[in-house]
Amino acid sequence: MSSECRECLAGLEHCHGTVIHHAWYRSECTEDGCITPEVVHAFSVDCDALRCTCGALASAHRVG
Protein backbone atom coordinates (compact mmCIF):
# COMPACT_ATOMS: atom_id res chain seq x y z
CA MET A 1 0.00 0.00 0.00
CA SER A 2 1.31 3.42 -0.95
CA SER A 3 1.16 6.55 1.20
CA GLU A 4 0.57 8.70 -1.90
CA CYS A 5 -2.91 9.83 -2.89
CA ARG A 6 -4.63 8.51 -6.02
CA GLU A 7 -4.03 11.72 -7.96
CA CYS A 8 -0.30 11.63 -7.14
CA LEU A 9 -0.04 8.00 -8.22
CA ALA A 10 -1.89 8.75 -11.48
CA GLY A 11 0.24 11.83 -12.18
CA LEU A 12 -2.82 14.11 -12.27
CA GLU A 13 -2.66 17.84 -11.61
CA HIS A 14 -4.07 18.53 -8.14
CA CYS A 15 -3.34 20.20 -4.82
CA HIS A 16 -3.50 18.94 -1.25
CA GLY A 17 -4.49 22.38 0.01
CA THR A 18 -7.91 23.91 0.54
CA VAL A 19 -9.33 26.75 -1.57
CA ILE A 20 -10.75 29.62 0.46
CA HIS A 21 -13.52 31.46 -1.42
CA HIS A 22 -13.70 35.14 -0.43
CA ALA A 23 -16.70 37.37 -1.03
CA TRP A 24 -14.71 40.43 -2.11
CA TYR A 25 -11.22 39.09 -2.79
CA ARG A 26 -9.59 36.49 -4.99
CA SER A 27 -9.82 32.90 -3.86
CA GLU A 28 -6.68 31.59 -2.22
CA CYS A 29 -5.17 28.22 -1.40
CA THR A 30 -3.75 27.14 1.94
CA GLU A 31 -0.66 25.73 0.17
CA ASP A 32 2.10 28.30 -0.35
CA GLY A 33 2.80 29.03 -4.01
CA CYS A 34 -0.13 26.98 -5.32
CA ILE A 35 -0.88 27.62 -9.00
CA THR A 36 -3.40 24.81 -9.45
CA PRO A 37 -6.81 25.97 -10.77
CA GLU A 38 -9.59 26.19 -8.17
CA VAL A 39 -11.66 23.42 -9.79
CA VAL A 40 -8.88 20.86 -9.36
CA HIS A 41 -8.83 21.20 -5.56
CA ALA A 42 -10.67 18.50 -3.62
CA PHE A 43 -11.47 20.80 -0.71
CA SER A 44 -12.94 24.30 -0.53
CA VAL A 45 -14.42 26.50 2.17
CA ASP A 46 -16.15 29.89 2.31
CA CYS A 47 -14.14 32.55 4.09
CA ASP A 48 -16.85 33.25 6.68
CA ALA A 49 -16.26 29.74 8.07
CA LEU A 50 -12.76 30.99 8.95
CA ARG A 51 -14.11 34.21 10.48
CA CYS A 52 -12.98 36.39 7.59
CA THR A 53 -14.80 39.74 7.62
CA CYS A 54 -15.01 40.31 3.86
CA GLY A 55 -18.27 38.33 3.73
CA ALA A 56 -19.93 40.83 6.07
CA LEU A 57 -19.33 43.56 3.48
CA ALA A 58 -21.02 41.51 0.77
CA SER A 59 -24.13 40.72 2.81
CA ALA A 60 -24.66 44.19 4.24
CA HIS A 61 -27.83 45.79 2.96
CA ARG A 62 -29.86 48.84 3.68
CA VAL A 63 -32.90 48.31 5.87
CA GLY A 64 -35.74 50.78 5.95
VEXRO-712660 format. One record per residue (C-alpha): residue number from 1; residue in one letter; chain; y, x, z. Coordinates in Angstrom, 2 decimals. Layout:
<sites>
  resi  resn  chain       c2       c1       c3
   NUM     A      A        Y        X        Z
...
</sites>
This chain:
<sites>
  resi  resn  chain       c2       c1       c3
     1     M      A     0.00     0.00     0.00
     2     S      A     3.42     1.31    -0.95
     3     S      A     6.55     1.16     1.20
     4     E      A     8.70     0.57    -1.90
     5     C      A     9.83    -2.91    -2.89
     6     R      A     8.51    -4.63    -6.02
     7     E      A    11.72    -4.03    -7.96
     8     C      A    11.63    -0.30    -7.14
     9     L      A     8.00    -0.04    -8.22
    10     A      A     8.75    -1.89   -11.48
    11     G      A    11.83     0.24   -12.18
    12     L      A    14.11    -2.82   -12.27
    13     E      A    17.84    -2.66   -11.61
    14     H      A    18.53    -4.07    -8.14
    15     C      A    20.20    -3.34    -4.82
    16     H      A    18.94    -3.50    -1.25
    17     G      A    22.38    -4.49     0.01
    18     T      A    23.91    -7.91     0.54
    19     V      A    26.75    -9.33    -1.57
    20     I      A    29.62   -10.75     0.46
    21     H      A    31.46   -13.52    -1.42
    22     H      A    35.14   -13.70    -0.43
    23     A      A    37.37   -16.70    -1.03
    24     W      A    40.43   -14.71    -2.11
    25     Y      A    39.09   -11.22    -2.79
    26     R      A    36.49    -9.59    -4.99
    27     S      A    32.90    -9.82    -3.86
    28     E      A    31.59    -6.68    -2.22
    29     C      A    28.22    -5.17    -1.40
    30     T      A    27.14    -3.75     1.94
    31     E      A    25.73    -0.66     0.17
    32     D      A    28.30     2.10    -0.35
    33     G      A    29.03     2.80    -4.01
    34     C      A    26.98    -0.13    -5.32
    35     I      A    27.62    -0.88    -9.00
    36     T      A    24.81    -3.40    -9.45
    37     P      A    25.97    -6.81   -10.77
    38     E      A    26.19    -9.59    -8.17
    39     V      A    23.42   -11.66    -9.79
    40     V      A    20.86    -8.88    -9.36
    41     H      A    21.20    -8.83    -5.56
    42     A      A    18.50   -10.67    -3.62
    43     F      A    20.80   -11.47    -0.71
    44     S      A    24.30   -12.94    -0.53
    45     V      A    26.50   -14.42     2.17
    46     D      A    29.89   -16.15     2.31
    47     C      A    32.55   -14.14     4.09
    48     D      A    33.25   -16.85     6.68
    49     A      A    29.74   -16.26     8.07
    50     L      A    30.99   -12.76     8.95
    51     R      A    34.21   -14.11    10.48
    52     C      A    36.39   -12.98     7.59
    53     T      A    39.74   -14.80     7.62
    54     C      A    40.31   -15.01     3.86
    55     G      A    38.33   -18.27     3.73
    56     A      A    40.83   -19.93     6.07
    57     L      A    43.56   -19.33     3.48
    58     A      A    41.51   -21.02     0.77
    59     S      A    40.72   -24.13     2.81
    60     A      A    44.19   -24.66     4.24
    61     H      A    45.79   -27.83     2.96
    62     R      A    48.84   -29.86     3.68
    63     V      A    48.31   -32.90     5.87
    64     G      A    50.78   -35.74     5.95
</sites>
